[in-house]
Amino acid sequence: MAFTRGPAMLVCLALCWSTCRLAAGEEKELFNGKDLTNFTEGKGKWKVVDGAIVNELDPAAASRLETTASFGDFEMTCKLMYENTRNGELQIHSYGQVFALHLEPGAWVEIKVVAKGADVKLTVAGQAVEFDKNDGKPDQKEGVIGFCAPKGGTLKLKEVKIKK
């Protein structure tokens, strides 16, 4: 059976298009549970303990962990816990949107971020959280994701998954 160039090209384009769409929507483990691959220490020292990323407590300085990659449009889920503090920050698009987090210490909480351009939505345990418009740059559409603990506070992070 002979194919002419037109129909064969259409079949090829259709297959490529459907494959690309699936790849773009796939969920990826951003944290492998073993080491800091995909992350960098923005401030302070970070390590992996019992399958979670944990900052080394510093009573004199805040700690910040950043993704090594920049993200534009994405969905991210993770579990986060603070110890020795109730406060911290989640920074999206390289400080573009800064969310102040006020959590009960010692309890894992599900975090979900949906970013589409400069529009970023955050839920903590299913509840919407507004970003701090005074500190953020709300027009920023791409950048790293930062997880922050205040001085004297411990942040634990696990099950970090992202979908582009």
Secondary structure as UniProt FT lines:
FT   HELIX           5..25
FT   STRAND          27..29
FT   TURN            37..38
FT   STRAND          39..43
FT   STRAND          46..49
FT   TURN            50..51
FT   STRAND          52..55
FT   TURN            59..60
FT   STRAND          63..67
FT   STRAND          74..83
FT   STRAND          87..92
FT   TURN            93..96
FT   STRAND          97..102
FT   TURN            105..106
FT   STRAND          109..116
FT   TURN            117..118
FT   STRAND          119..124
FT   TURN            125..126
FT   STRAND          127..129
FT   TURN            133..135
FT   TURN            138..139
FT   STRAND          146..149
FT   TURN            151..152
FT   STRAND          154..163
//
